[in-house]
Amino acid sequence: MVLGIGGVRMLNALGFKVRKYHMNEGHSSLLALELLKQNSLDPNKVKELCIFTTHTPVEAGHDKFDYGLVGDLIQDKNDVEILRKYGGQNYFDTSIFAMNLSNYINGVTKRHSQISSALYPGYKIHAITNGVHSYTWTSPYFRKLYDRYLPDWENEPELLIRVGEIPDTELWEAHWNAKRNLIDEVNKKTGIGMDYDTLTIGFSRRMTSYKRPTLILSDLEMLRNINKRGKIQLIFAGKAHPNDEAGKQIIRDIYKVMKTLRDEIKIAFLENYNMDLAAKMVSGVDVWLNTPNCPYEASGTSGMKAAHNGVVNLSVLDGWWIEGWIEDVTGWSIGPKPDEKISIEETRLAELKDLYYKLYYIVVPMYYEQQDEWFKLINNSIGMIASYFNSHRMMRYYVTEAYL
């Protein structure tokens, strides 16, 4: 109510002439109630004003409220009847309300739009894949490099497709500096003694069950074998919601494995996760690991940030990575393709087997023994991923498809 109804009234009081209201998730959808009242309850006029983007691939993630609560808070019975008409008879569904009063609805990746269409049949749900702000998420070392070879890249990140103009030695030096910066930060905070030469795998995001931060730690014997093939070190970072007991247990489990493997594989967990630390992580590791349960990653963006810094993605095929992934060219997949019809248990076993197989036979040997091939992946991460998966391209799509 404060965000939606209060937001519209505040903008009106400030004298803004709003051409389009863009609702991200249903939290602000009550703005459509205020707009209905301002437009003689004409839904077509409101639809012309409203755009709705869903970011949630599971039904439980969409806000639903009992009409008893709705009636207590919105005491005008006519308003409550409007909510029933457009937001559901049995309970008030904020997303349904937003979709019924928006002329344009979209998900945040192609895969997510398909999942959302299945969740909400009867609605035309478009796809505008997320992007990250290139300048914000590019490390100072790569900014300097792009400035020299690809001037004005920060305003036209599609220029990153010409990354081939930058000598591999200079790309590697920029990565090395970013990596050294991260490793120094890790050692300062943990005293664990990580080194610059070791293949470093990063995982940082919200610590919650569906993100599966500990998937790579499922079989410690396999991890030991990979480490014998070529040294690896792991850096984890992230926070669990205070009420997410499973998420907090994940962090405890990581610390337990850190203790078990203390004398064999260096593993660090960085506390107080924030944007500054995230920026160091996405630019300083060699491989960016992403292992959510499919199809719960609506988009994800951390791998896009990593690609801007020449970091290579190793991820399950979910969210944006389905669109960015070309096997052995832009990085690697983990597990089956989304359309493969196998059970959840079979999927998990396939993912685990694939993750360890690729680390042992492809990732580790390439990093240590095939530097030219690794340089190709760095180039492709920047030229094929960063040049496209950025907010400039995303905003062009919103402007041309949704706003105009």
C-alpha positions in Angstrom: 0.0 0.0 0.0 2.8 2.4 0.9 4.8 1.6 -2.2 2.0 1.3 -4.7 -0.8 3.7 -3.5 1.6 6.0 -1.7 4.0 6.0 -4.5 1.5 7.2 -7.1 0.2 9.9 -4.7 3.7 11.1 -3.9 4.6 11.4 -7.6 1.4 13.3 -8.2 2.1 15.6 -5.3 5.6 16.3 -6.7 4.1 17.3 -10.0 5.5 14.4 -12.1 3.7 13.5 -15.3 4.2 9.7 -15.4 3.9 8.1 -18.9 4.5 4.5 -17.8 4.5 2.7 -14.4 6.9 -0.2 -14.4 6.1 -2.8 -11.7 8.9 -5.1 -10.8 7.2 -8.0 -9.0 3.8 -7.6 -7.4 5.0 -5.6 -4.4 4.0 -2.3 -6.1 0.9 -3.6 -7.9 -1.6 -1.7 -5.7 -0.5 1.4 -7.7 -3.0 0.0 -10.3 -5.8 0.4 -7.8 -4.9 4.1 -7.4 -4.7 4.5 -11.1 -8.1 2.9 -11.6 -9.7 5.4 -9.2 -7.9 8.2 -11.0 -9.2 7.0 -14.4 -12.9 6.4 -13.8 -12.3 2.6 -13.1 -11.4 2.2 -16.8 -9.1 -0.8 -17.0 -8.0 -0.1 -20.6 -6.6 3.3 -19.6 -4.7 1.8 -16.7 -3.3 -1.0 -18.9 -1.9 1.7 -21.2 0.0 3.1 -18.2 1.3 -0.2 -16.7 4.1 -2.7 -17.4 4.8 -5.7 -15.2 8.0 -7.7 -14.9 8.0 -10.9 -12.9 11.3 -12.1 -11.4 10.0 -15.3 -9.7 9.9 -18.7 -11.3 7.9 -20.5 -8.6 4.3 -19.9 -7.5 5.2 -19.7 -3.8 7.3 -16.6 -4.6 4.3 -14.5 -5.6 2.6 -12.6 -2.9 -0.9 -13.7 -1.9 -3.0 -12.2 0.9 -6.2 -13.3 2.7 -9.1 -10.9 2.0 -9.7 -10.7 5.8 -6.3 -8.9 6.0 -7.0 -6.9 2.9 -10.3 -5.7 4.3 -8.7 -4.7 7.6 -6.1 -2.6 5.8 -8.1 -1.3 2.8 -11.3 -0.4 4.5 -13.2 0.9 1.5 -15.4 -2.0 0.5 -15.5 -0.8 -3.1 -11.7 -0.9 -3.3 -11.7 -4.5 -1.9 -14.2 -5.5 -4.6 -11.9 -4.0 -7.3 -9.1 -6.1 -5.9 -11.3 -9.2 -6.0 -12.3 -8.5 -9.6 -8.7 -8.2 -10.9 -6.6 -10.0 -8.3 -8.5 -13.2 -7.6 -11.7 -14.3 -5.8 -10.3 -16.6 -3.2 -7.3 -14.5 -2.2 -5.6 -11.4 -3.4 -2.7 -12.3 -5.8 -0.5 -9.2 -6.4 1.0 -10.7 -9.6 -2.4 -11.6 -11.1 -3.6 -8.1 -10.2 -0.6 -6.5 -11.9 -0.9 -8.8 -15.0 -4.7 -8.1 -15.4 -3.9 -4.3 -15.5 -0.8 -4.2 -17.6 -0.5 -4.1 -21.4 3.0 -5.6 -21.3 4.2 -8.5 -19.1 7.7 -10.0 -19.2 10.0 -12.4 -17.5 13.7 -11.8 -17.1 15.1 -14.5 -19.4 13.7 -16.6 -22.3 13.5 -19.6 -20.1 11.8 -17.7 -17.3 9.2 -16.4 -19.6 8.4 -20.0 -20.6 8.1 -21.0 -17.0 6.0 -18.0 -16.1 3.7 -18.7 -19.0 3.2 -22.2 -17.6 2.5 -20.8 -14.1 0.0 -18.3 -15.5 -1.6 -19.7 -18.6 -3.6 -17.3 -20.6 -1.2 -14.4 -20.3 1.2 -13.3 -23.0 4.5 -13.2 -21.1 7.4 -11.7 -23.1 11.1 -12.1 -22.4 13.7 -9.4 -21.8 16.9 -10.9 -20.4 18.6 -9.1 -17.6 21.9 -7.4 -17.9 24.4 -5.8 -15.6 25.8 -2.3 -15.7 29.1 -2.8 -17.4 31.2 0.1 -15.9 30.0 -0.7 -12.3 31.0 -4.4 -12.5 34.2 -4.1 -14.5 37.3 -4.0 -12.3 39.6 -0.9 -12.4 42.3 -3.0 -14.2 39.9 -4.0 -17.0 38.4 -0.5 -17.2 41.9 0.9 -17.9 42.5 -1.7 -20.6 39.1 -1.2 -22.3 39.6 2.6 -22.1 42.9 2.2 -24.1 41.8 -0.2 -26.7 38.0 0.2 -26.9 37.3 3.9 -26.2 33.7 4.8 -25.2 33.0 1.1 -24.2 31.3 2.3 -21.0 28.6 4.0 -23.1 28.5 1.3 -25.8 29.4 -2.0 -24.1 28.7 -3.8 -27.3 32.2 -2.6 -28.3 33.5 -5.3 -26.1 32.9 -7.7 -29.0 36.1 -6.2 -30.4 38.1 -7.6 -27.4 40.4 -9.4 -29.9 42.2 -6.1 -30.4 43.6 -6.4 -26.9 46.8 -8.5 -26.6 46.3 -11.7 -24.5 49.3 -10.7 -22.3 47.5 -7.5 -21.3 44.2 -9.3 -20.6 46.1 -11.7 -18.4 47.9 -9.0 -16.6 44.6 -7.2 -15.8 43.1 -10.5 -14.6 46.2 -11.2 -12.5 46.0 -7.8 -10.8 42.3 -8.4 -10.0 43.1 -11.8 -8.7 45.9 -10.6 -6.6 43.6 -7.9 -5.1 41.0 -10.6 -4.2 43.6 -13.1 -2.8 45.2 -10.3 -0.6 41.7 -9.5 0.7 41.0 -13.2 1.5 44.3 -13.7 3.3 43.9 -10.4 5.2 40.4 -11.5 6.4 41.0 -15.2 7.0 44.8 -15.7 7.3 44.3 -18.9 5.2 47.3 -18.3 3.0 45.9 -18.6 -0.5 48.3 -18.0 -3.4 48.0 -16.2 -6.8 49.1 -19.2 -8.9 46.4 -21.7 -7.9 43.2 -22.1 -10.0 40.6 -20.2 -8.0 36.9 -21.1 -8.1 34.4 -18.6 -6.7 30.8 -18.9 -5.4 29.1 -15.9 -3.9 25.4 -15.2 -3.6 22.6 -15.5 -1.1 23.1 -18.6 1.0 19.9 -20.5 0.5 19.1 -24.1 -0.2 18.0 -23.8 -3.9 21.3 -22.1 -4.8 23.2 -25.2 -3.6 26.4 -23.6 -2.5 27.7 -26.9 -1.2 27.1 -29.0 -4.3 30.9 -28.9 -5.2 31.6 -30.2 -1.7 29.3 -33.3 -2.0 32.1 -35.8 -2.6 35.4 -34.8 -0.8 37.3 -37.7 -2.3 36.5 -36.5 -5.8 37.6 -33.0 -4.8 40.8 -34.4 -3.5 41.4 -36.2 -6.8 40.8 -33.0 -8.7 43.2 -31.1 -6.4 45.9 -33.8 -7.2 45.3 -33.3 -10.9 46.0 -29.6 -10.4 45.8 -27.4 -7.3 42.5 -25.7 -6.7 41.3 -23.2 -4.1 37.7 -22.2 -3.3 36.2 -18.9 -2.2 32.7 -18.7 -0.9 30.8 -15.5 0.2 27.2 -14.7 0.9 24.6 -14.2 3.6 21.7 -16.2 4.8 18.4 -14.6 5.8 18.1 -14.5 9.6 15.0 -16.7 9.5 16.5 -19.1 6.9 17.7 -21.9 9.2 18.7 -24.1 6.2 20.7 -21.2 4.7 22.6 -20.8 8.0 23.2 -24.5 8.1 24.8 -24.3 4.7 27.4 -21.8 6.0 28.1 -24.2 8.9 28.5 -27.0 6.5 31.1 -25.0 4.5 33.1 -24.3 7.6 33.0 -28.0 8.5 34.5 -28.9 5.1 37.0 -26.1 5.5 38.2 -27.8 8.7 38.2 -31.3 7.2 40.3 -30.3 4.2 42.4 -27.7 6.0 45.7 -29.3 5.2 44.8 -30.3 1.6 42.6 -27.7 -0.2 42.4 -24.0 0.8 38.8 -22.9 1.2 37.7 -19.5 2.4 34.3 -18.1 3.4 34.1 -14.3 3.4 31.7 -12.7 5.8 29.9 -9.3 5.6 29.1 -9.8 1.9 28.4 -6.5 0.1 28.8 -4.9 -3.3 32.4 -4.0 -2.8 33.3 -7.6 -1.9 31.1 -8.9 -4.7 33.0 -6.7 -7.2 36.3 -8.2 -6.0 34.9 -11.7 -6.2 33.5 -11.5 -9.7 36.8 -10.0 -11.1 39.3 -12.0 -9.0 38.5 -15.6 -9.4 39.4 -17.7 -12.4 36.1 -19.7 -12.6 32.6 -18.6 -11.6 30.6 -21.5 -10.3 26.8 -21.5 -10.3 24.8 -24.5 -9.2 21.1 -23.6 -8.5 18.3 -26.2 -8.6 16.6 -25.8 -12.0 14.4 -24.1 -12.8 14.6 -21.8 -9.8 17.1 -19.3 -11.2 14.9 -16.8 -13.0 17.9 -15.0 -14.4 20.9 -14.6 -12.2 23.5 -11.9 -13.0 26.7 -12.7 -11.2 28.1 -14.7 -14.1 27.5 -11.7 -16.4 29.6 -9.6 -14.0 32.3 -12.2 -14.0 32.4 -12.3 -17.8 33.1 -8.6 -17.9 36.4 -9.4 -16.2 37.4 -12.3 -18.3 36.3 -14.9 -15.7 35.0 -18.1 -17.1 31.5 -19.5 -16.2 30.9 -23.0 -15.1 27.1 -23.3 -14.5 24.0 -25.4 -14.6 21.8 -24.6 -17.6 19.3 -22.3 -16.0 18.4 -18.6 -16.1 20.6 -16.4 -18.4 23.3 -19.0 -18.9 21.1 -21.0 -21.3 21.3 -18.0 -23.6 25.0 -17.2 -22.9 26.4 -20.8 -23.0 28.3 -22.3 -25.9 30.1 -25.4 -24.6 33.9 -25.0 -24.6 33.6 -21.6 -26.2 32.0 -19.2 -23.6 32.5 -21.7 -20.7 30.9 -24.9 -19.5 27.6 -26.3 -18.6 26.9 -28.6 -15.6 24.4 -31.5 -16.0 21.5 -32.1 -18.4 19.8 -29.7 -20.8 16.5 -28.2 -19.6 14.4 -30.2 -21.9 15.8 -33.6 -20.9 13.1 -35.7 -19.3 14.7 -37.3 -16.3 13.9 -37.4 -12.6 15.1 -34.9 -10.0 17.4 -37.5 -8.4 18.8 -38.5 -11.8 19.3 -34.8 -12.6 21.3 -34.2 -9.4 23.5 -37.3 -10.0 24.1 -36.1 -13.5 25.0 -32.6 -12.4 27.4 -33.9 -9.7 29.1 -36.3 -12.1 29.4 -33.6 -14.8 30.8 -31.0 -12.4 33.6 -33.3 -11.2 34.3 -34.7 -14.6 34.7 -31.3 -16.2 36.8 -30.0 -13.4 39.1 -33.0 -13.5 39.4 -33.6 -17.3 38.8 -30.1 -18.8 39.0 -27.1 -16.5 42.0 -27.9 -14.4 44.2 -29.3 -17.2 43.3 -26.4 -19.5 44.2 -23.8 -16.8 47.6 -25.3 -16.1 48.6 -26.9 -19.4 46.7 -25.1 -22.3 47.1 -21.4 -21.7 46.2 -20.5 -25.3 42.9 -22.2 -24.9 42.3 -20.5 -21.6 43.0 -17.1 -23.3 40.3 -18.0 -25.9 37.8 -18.5 -23.1 38.7 -15.1 -21.5 38.3 -13.4 -24.9 35.0 -15.1 -25.5 33.7 -14.3 -22.1 34.2 -10.7 -22.8 33.4 -10.6 -26.5 30.4 -12.9 -26.5 28.9 -12.5 -23.1 29.8 -9.1 -21.7 29.1 -7.3 -25.0 25.5 -8.6 -24.8 24.5 -9.3 -21.3 24.6 -5.7 -20.1 22.0 -3.2 -18.9 22.5 -1.0 -22.0 21.1 -3.8 -24.2 18.4 -4.6 -21.6 17.2 -1.0 -21.5 17.0 -0.8 -25.3 14.7 -3.7 -25.2 12.5 -2.2 -22.5 12.3 1.1 -24.3 11.5 -0.3 -27.7 9.2 -3.3 -26.6 7.6 -2.0 -23.4 7.8 1.7 -23.0 7.2 3.2 -26.4 
